[in-house]
Amino acid sequence: MTIVPPTPDEPRRPDGPRDPGDAWVVADDGTRYWGRFGAAGLLALDAQRGILLQHRVSWSHFGGTWGLPGGARHEGESAGDAALREAAEEAGVPSHAVRPRLLSMLDLGIWSYGTVLADVVTPFEPVISDAESRELSWVPVADIDEYPLHPGLAAAWPQLRTLLDVRPAIVVDAANVVGSVPNGWWRDRAGAGSRLLARVAAWARQGVDAESIDLPAGQWFPEVSVVLEGAARSAGVAAGVHVVRAPASGDDAIVDEAARLVSLGRRVIVVTTDRALSRRAAEAGAAVRSAGWLLALLPERP
């Protein structure tokens, strides 16, 4: 492969100099890929309006096709961060308006592309802020196949379509997980709960490997609920984690939370080693993993 910078006359965004990542990666067979350090795009899914697509201008790479807002990654930038940044720059997508659910990577060795599937949690109107866009449009999922898609999106769409309804969720029995390690947690149950919340939040933010939760493709960002009971209920909060403070039985609160998420169409995993609770969780429609399974995945420090 070779790295070819864009020519001086190639159109570019008007708001600053080119980044070192703005270059062509040219394969030995002459195929060109945009982004010296790879590229990424955002598949924003609005439950009411569909998927946000960008109609590319005629002079752009694969001009006239419809694709995802996205572009070249910066050096050292993650695919997830690049997708959100590019979507903000190209389509005015506010970062707070979407919640990432999946990062799917296409790795060709010489070049990679990351697709971030994200749910719209705050409705917004896209804004054309890039010379490469003819228009931006919310397209119903059922209509996507009728559009002339960018070849990359066309190749990825069949698999991505099957994942749109896959929404993983994890419910953690905090008392069981904390109690499985004899580290003196009983002397400060609220503190132990807060430390577990911080570790779980850090784990969820970095993404969960698909194989570990029996799902296809890449890294998932599941909804995470942690159920606290007894003295641990006074533990703090952690960004990105739904904290359930059980008013009475912790087991009852865990089963209720699992059942609630199952009713919303989530693929639920309850984390506990308690046999009776495991049976009740399975009856509610959830899968079960042990406390040891979770502890092996959590970072030591948030």
C-alpha angles and dihedrals in degrees: 000000000000133000113232121187117220116266117256092250096054110113116253140174112288097224104080150333123309118272118235087247091063098097141103122259106209118199122216090259091056097256111146127216123187117234127052090217095035129268140254141198140194123240099196112192119200112192091219105032106031129226127348110239132183120219104215121222118248097253095053126093105290088001118197093034128109120242145149124288103260147106149170121344120235119238109282093007119132120237090242094053091044093053092052093044094048092046089052092048097044103034107015093247108171110226091223091055096067134053115207113232104169140014111202117187130205107198117188094172095242093048140011138201125202122203116200113202106203133175119229106238096171116036115237139170116240118236125209106235100151131077090225094068126088091177143339120223142175105234123194111243091238090058100049094095091057092063125086096248129203105262092244093054092042090056094046099039099083091059095037090052091058090053099052092091096042108105115167122202132182126204115197124206094214096189091054095045095046092043093054091073118064096216100127095270091146091071091063111018095169091051091048089050092050092050091051091049091053093050093046091049092051091048093050093047094054092051132252120256110248095230092057091061097034096250131128127249134024128317124343128204103208127194105256127205122184117196116210124191139182117355091352090069090086091063116122130252133266126209112252095017124103107222117207113195105201111225091204129343113029091205091055091050091050093051091046092051092047091049091049092053093045089053088056091055097258123148098235130203118188114204111214140115094208108116098208092047091046089056092049092047091052090050088054090056101261132127117232133225128181128250088247090057091058096041090054090057100042121095113247091234127023 
